[in-house]
Amino acid sequence: VTPTVGITTGNIKFVGGVIVRGDIESGYVVEAEGNIEVKGNVEKAHLISGGDIIVKGSTFGKGEGRFEAKNDVILNHNVSFQHSITGANSLVYFPGAKWNSYVNRSRFNTINNTV
């Protein structure tokens, strides 16, 4: 999907994996049977993945965004994480991530702060 999921694209539902080369704007849904990779930022959006969710930009869920992954949620940026996560096996994040009350760390099999 190029470059942004928003008013011009609408919601995305795809049988395979989805790569979003830009951002996902507030209120939009991206659903894929495979992995979802976002090269930009994720606002108050809902991501549903049959594989991993990988976000290379920042996330700004403001308590209303939601990630549902069968496998892992991987955050690759300085993140102020405010999305609800359901169904994920593990949460992998990188140094500089800022946590708040929307993330219950005990719900995951593993949480890795990877260098």
Secondary structure, 3 states (H helix, E strand, C coil): CCCCECCCCCCEEECCCEEECCCECCCCEEEECCCEEECCCECCCEEEECCCEEECCCECCCCCEEEEECCEEEECCCCECCEEEECCCEEEECCCCECCCCCCHHHCCEEEECC
